[in-house]
Amino acid sequence: MSAQTPLTIHTDVVRPEWIDYNGHMNVAYYMLAFDMATDAFFDHIGLGEAYKTKYNCTTFSLEAHITYDREVLEGDPLMFKTYLLDYDSKRIHYFHEMYHATEGYLAATNELITIHIDFSERRSAPFAPEMMERLEAMMQKHKNLPRPDKIGRTIGIRRKTG
């Protein structure tokens, strides 16, 4: 967690079973691909399976938004960038960008908020102190990064005026 750049810790490839009858990646599999990027992010910061085992705590998604910017096809290599946007004692707000790994174009984005859960009670609970320290260390590196313009998007039909 030393670089002051978005994390680039996850790559993948568009799998044949992710293709729909339009010949491109189906919308459902974007969420799956982003979920795998989240797993890589959480493993990177120490919030993965070992954390769950040690503290009997995990995270649940509270909200997720996806934008679909350009299609990807079977076999296309994918590269994900991850930004930590904010956190508090129980929540993490983060953002993924999915790029075509060789052509370099932005294919999709995913903005999420997750909540820390005490698994024995299945209720929200504060992060362990060591996780708060890791989140703060990463936040110090990410807080001055340029913010992608798709963060905080709302959905609706934009009407032309005049």
C-alpha positions, -999 to +999 in steps of 0.1 A: +000+000+000+029+024-007+020+040-040-001+072-041-020+059-071-052+039-075-046+003-067-041-019-098-042-053-080-068-072-101-070-084-136-093-108-154-105-119-188-140-119-202-150-155-200-172-173-226-200-179-200-202-141-194-213-135-230-249-128-238-269-131-271-256-097-281-221-111-283-207-090-254-204-093-217-238-095-200-246-069-174-248-095-146-212-104-151-200-069-147-211-071-110-194-104-107-161-091-122-163-060-099-170-083-069-138-101-077-120-068-078-135-060-044-122-094-031-087-085-043-090-050-027-102-065+006-074-091+006-049-063-001-060-043+029-063-074+051-101-075+052-104-109+035-111-144+047-083-143+073-098-112+089-132-130+090-117-160+107-097-139+132-125-115+142-157-133+130-165-102+111-171-095+074-186-069+052-220-066+034-227-044+005-251-015+013-252+001-022-236-003-056-238+017-088-224+005-122-219+026-153-214+008-186-192+029-208-180+006-236-186-030-244-161-058-238-161-091-257-152-127-251-115-130-244-109-093-237-083-088-209-095-066-181-076-044-156-092-028-126-082+004-107-095+008-072-099+040-052-106+043-015-129+073-013-139+074+024-144+053+055-157+056+090-158+032+119-182+008+102-183+017+064-160+018+034-168+039+003-147+028-027-147+029-065-135+006-092-127+014-129-127-015-154-104-010-184-097-030-215-062-041-204-045-038-238-066-012-256-068+010-225-104+022-228-127+026-198-153-002-200-173+003-168-172+017-133-185+005-100-191+026-069-199+009-036-204+013+001-200-017+024-207-021+060-186-040+086-207-068+102-202-089+134-210-122+118-221-138+151-249-112+155-252-103+118-253-067+128-230-037+121-200-033+143-169-012+143-138-023+125-109-038+145-083-011+154-057-027+130-082-023+101-089+013+110-051+019+109-048+003+075-078+023+061-063+055+074-029+047+059-045+041+025-068+071+028-037+093+033-024+080+000-057+082-019-073+114-006-054+137-030-058+115-061-078+130-089-114+118-084-129+100-114-159+120-128-183+091-125-182+091-087-215+100-071-235+096-103-273+097-101-296+080-125-323+097-146-331+109-180-315+142-188-337+164-209-325+191-232-336+225-223-347+252-248 
